[in-house]
Amino acid sequence: MHPVLARKGRLGLYLLAWIPPAGILYAVLSAAASLGRLETAAVVAPLALAAAFLSLSTWYLCRVFPLRSPRVASLLAAHLAAALVSGALWVFLARAISAAYAPLFAGLEERLAPQRPLVFAIGVLVSLLAAAMHYVLLAMEASRDAEAREMAVRITARDAELRALKAQVNPHFLFNSLHSISALAGSDPARARQMCVLLSDFLRSTLGLGEKASIPLAEELSLVRSYLAVESVRFSGKLTVQEEIEPDCEACPVPPLVLQPLVENAVRHGIANLLEGGLIKLEARRSARTLQLTVENTFDPEAPPRRSTGRGLRNVQDRLRAHYGNEARLEAGARGDCYRAQMLLPVGGEEP
Amino acid sequence: MKVILVDDEELSRQVLREFLGGHEEIEVAAECSNGFEAVKAVAEHKPDLLLLDIQMPKLDGFEVLELIEEPLAVIFVTAYDTYALRAFEVHAVDYLLKPFSKERFDAALERARRRLGEKLPPAAELAAAARPPSQHLERIVVKDGARVQVIPCDKLDYAEAQDDYVSLHTGGKTHLKQQTISSLESYLDPARFIRIHRSYLVNLERVARIEPYTKDSRMAVLSDGTRLPVSRTGYARLQALLEGRG
């Protein structure tokens, strides 16, 4: 179906767009023919309306003969033929209209007759113009389609990448944890065993997350807690965790592993660089429409710069965009010796 | 053999201590949990061997090495293999990837013992080799007597070559560092710091204007009024950079 007819409201706009050409037609006819103003208007109005609908048909012709088609000769021939038919139709319509006005305007048909070549020429011209406009329209549509397709491809690629990412825990975290276990195995076998259990708890909770689009916040929190339990053994007492979780947040669905990278950053870039250790604060609040998750940590503004700063944050940002489009927000920044990352996620309405 | 252990994690030092326990001939001169302590302890005890973690609070392992003037044997102890491997290929005695076994540890120690008789490169050279090449320095560490100064690169106005040293000028203060100006230049972001003269490296943001001086040379006037000579090649570099930006 023609795009102008496909949606309500568009037809009205399209007809409005025909007012200036109708004005030109009025000016040309009134200059050329010996007609009164009212007579000219009476002829032009139905003629323009008919032409508006007639021009729509060019769209089908343009679709059959796309500009890039190799059949240039038949494309030109088709449009030329259409233009000639259109010219003939215009002449026929002008005659029919002026004949219909016979009781109102005496001799209108006779007075308009000498202008037939002009009317014919206008009909040809309008048809060719309509073809040109339709080609522009088709080109715009094609580029929009291409854009949408490219976007879809990008989203699929990102999804695949995320799945791979989610399935994998930062290997350095694993190596450091195993090293802690190795240390404790000599000095404190009971704690070494406990560390093995904590590490297994964390690893088990990350298994299979790749397949899930979302998990309840409570599940993400318990994953984060077991991560922090492992890290606090490694940092032997340097890590303090404080939680302020409103109970009605716990059931809210969130994309899996959306909080953990922020907490990992807080440990790697915050606590790990502090001689005396530091504090990580987890906060969850919700209003009717948004869930607000905050990770705050103390850090040393003069710490040596670490590699891969910002990668975890960017990852989370990409995930939020993939999941919620523009409806979620992540802000992060430092104030004094406190670093804070805050997410605002939409809740209530079902996610896409 | 005198050894210093440097690692910010207590558990990690504990492993090192435990593995060293069987070696009678080794004396642990100090244990350090951050870079500042390490630099101080090395100056004080003059150890033969450093067991060095790389990611630490205050100063990282490379910065520690940069501040050590005497040659000494270094074994990197880290969970990050990329740095360690690079350093090892060039100069480091060995590297231990966490977690490691007692056998692996003993082998590293044995290598260090054998290398002790040989001539070791200065520690700073090791740091230079180990640092990822594409990464520009964000800050420069300097030792002022016993104190360690950390100078963020954007605070550096210009550097001046003085034989084997560079003097770093920051907001009216001067720090001396044992490093050649070419070596410093290679670590700084070339889009921000330009060698305008054989002996001068300048922070582009501080340059207020360039004035003609003699027929062949020019003067760079910094925003604080300091005047530095600009050689012909230095001027060409400056122009190329400004054109690249514009």
Interface residues (C-beta under 8 A of the other chain):
Chain A: H172 F175 N176 L178 H179 S180 I181 S182 A183 L184 G186 S187 V233 R234 F235 S236 A272 N273 L274 L275 D300 E302 A303 P304 P305 R306 R307
Chain B: D8 E9 E10 L11 S12 Q14 V15 E18 S33 N34 G35 Q55 M56 P57 K58 L59 D60 E63 A79 Y80 L97 K98 P99 F100 P132 Q135 E138 R139 V150
